[in-house]
Amino acid sequence: MSKEKTQTITEENKMGVMPVNRLLITMALPMMISMLVQALYNVVDSIFVSRISEDALTAVSMAFPMQNLLIGLATGIAVGMNALVSKALGEKKSDTANHMAMHGVFLAICSYILFLILGLTISRVFFVIQGASEEITQYGHDYLSIIMCLSFGVYIEVIFERLLQSTGKTIYTMFTQGLGAIINIIMDPVLIFGIGIFPKMGIRGAAAATVLGQIVAAVLAVILNTKVNKELHLDFRKFKLQFKAISNILYIGIPSVIMVAIGSVMTFCVNRILVAFSSTAVAVFGVYYKLQSFAFMPVFGMNNGMVPIIAYNYGAKKPDRIMKTVKLAIVYATCIMLIAFTIMQTIPGTLLSLFSASEDMLAIGIPALRTISFSFLIAGASVILSSFFQAMGNGIYSMLISIMRQLVCLIPLAFLFAQTGDVSKVWLAWPIAEIVSISCGLFFLNRINKQLIRPMREA
C-alpha cells in the first residue's frame, strides 16, 4: 500500500486507529482551551455585573438555573445527536449520520421556540418565587428575558459545534467558542457601562453581550460545517421527519437534559435555602459557580473530546480502545481538579475580591470555597464516567447518578445543615454528595463492563 493511501486511511479513521493517548489529546485539547475561554467569560461577566451592585450580581446568580436549563437542553440534544452520528460513521453508514444530524437541527429549532415563549411569559415570576426582593427581581427580569428570547444563537452554536466534534474536527470548535467568548468579554463593559457610541445598558448590556457572542459563534459554526465537514452533507430539501430518529436522539440526550434540569432544580433550591440567611449568601453561591467553571469547563472539554472516540470505537467494536480512553480521561480530569482544589484552598479571599466582595461576602465565601472544593478531589472521575455512559448509549445511568447526587443527597443535606443556623455548614453537602456520586459511577461502570465491553472482547 502506498504511503499516500496509508495517510488517507489514517486521516479518515483516526478515531479507530490513532494511538489513544495522542488521539484523546488531539481531540480534547482544542475544546479544553475553548472551554477555558468560556470559563474566563463566565467570571469576567460576573466581575463587570458586580460593579453595578451586589443586587445585580445576586440577580445573575438567581437567573442561573433557567439559563443553565436553556443551555442544557441544547447540549442534551447535541449529545444524543453526536453519539448517534459518530456511531453511524464508525459503522460506515453515512446516510444515517446525515439523517441524525438533520433531526438534531430540527429538535434545536423546536427547543428555541419553547424558550422564546417562556422568556416572554415567566422571566419575572421566576425571581419572585425564589424570594427575591423587588430590586433583584427587576434586575433579573431585565437580564433573563433577553437571554431567553434571543437564545437561537446558543442552539445553533451548540448543534453545529457537535457536528464538527462528531467527525473529529474539534480544532474548529475552539475557534467558534473562543470567538464567541472573546466578543462577549469585549462587549460586556462596552454595553454595561456605555463606552464610545454605545449606550449605557446596565445589566441588560451583560445579557446583550452574551447573546451577541452566541450569535457570532453560531454563524461561524455553520460556515465551518459547510466548508470543512465533508463527512456530513445536510440537505434539508431531502429532510423527512421521522419520529424514530427523534426518539433515538432523545433516548440518549434526554438523560443529559434531565441531569441539567436536576442541576437547575438543585441551584434553585439552594438559592431558596441561602436567601433565608441573606442575599449575600446567594451571591457567594453564584460566585462559586462562576469560579468552579475554571475547573469543570476543561473537564467538560475532555468529555467532548472523549465522547466521539468512545462512540466511534463502540460502533467499530474495539473495546480496548474504549477502556483506555476512559482511563486516560479520568487521569487527566483528576489532575485538573487537583490544581483547582489547591487554588481554592490557598487563595479564596483573593478570588472573591475579584467580585468587589464586601466584608460579609468574604466572611461567608472563604469557608464556602474551601469546603466545597474538597468535592473536586473525586468530581473529575464522576464527570468522565457520566459522559462515558452516554457515549455507550446508556444515558440512564448518568441520569441516575445525577439524581442521587443532587436530589437525594445534596438538597436534603443542605436543608438539614441550614437548620443549624450556621451557613458555613451548608457547604458540607457538596463533598458528601460527591462521595455518593462516585460510588454510583463505579457500580454502573462494572455493569457496563459486564453487559457491553466483555461481550465485545469475547466476540
Sequence and secondary structure as in RCSB ss.txt:
>XXXX:A:sequence
MSKEKTQTITEENKMGVMPVNRLLITMALPMMISMLVQALYNVVDSIFVSRISEDALTAVSMAFPMQNLLIGLAT
GIAVGMNALVSKALGEKKSDTANHMAMHGVFLAICSYILFLILGLTISRVFFVIQGASEEITQYGHDYLSIIMCL
SFGVYIEVIFERLLQSTGKTIYTMFTQGLGAIINIIMDPVLIFGIGIFPKMGIRGAAAATVLGQIVAAVLAVILN
TKVNKELHLDFRKFKLQFKAISNILYIGIPSVIMVAIGSVMTFCVNRILVAFSSTAVAVFGVYYKLQSFAFMPVF
GMNNGMVPIIAYNYGAKKPDRIMKTVKLAIVYATCIMLIAFTIMQTIPGTLLSLFSASEDMLAIGIPALRTISFS
FLIAGASVILSSFFQAMGNGIYSMLISIMRQLVCLIPLAFLFAQTGDVSKVWLAWPIAEIVSISCGLFFLNRINK
QLIRPMREA
>XXXX:A:secstr
  HHHHHHHHHHTHHHHS HHHHHHHHHHHHHHHHHHHHHHHHHHHHHHHTT HHHHHHHHHHHHHHHHHHHHHH
HHHHHHHHHHHHHHHTT HHHHHHHHHHHHHHHHHHHHHHHHHHHHTHHHHHHTTT  HHHHHHHHHHHHHHHHT
THHHHHHHHHHHHHHHTT HHHHHHHHHHHHHHHHHHHHHHHHT TTS   THHHHHHHHHHHHHHHHHHHHHHH
HHH TT    GGG    HHHHHHHHHHHHHHHHHHHHHHHHHHHHHHHHHTT HHHHHHHHHHHHHHHHHHHHHH
HHHHHHHHHHHHHHHTT HHHHHHHHHHHHHHHHHHHHHHHHHHHH HHHHHHTTT  HHHHHHHHHHHHHHGGG
HHHHHHHHHHHHHHHHTT HHHHHHHHIIIIIIIIHHHHHHHHTTT HHHHTTHHHHHHHHHHHHHHHHHHHHII
IIIHHHHH 
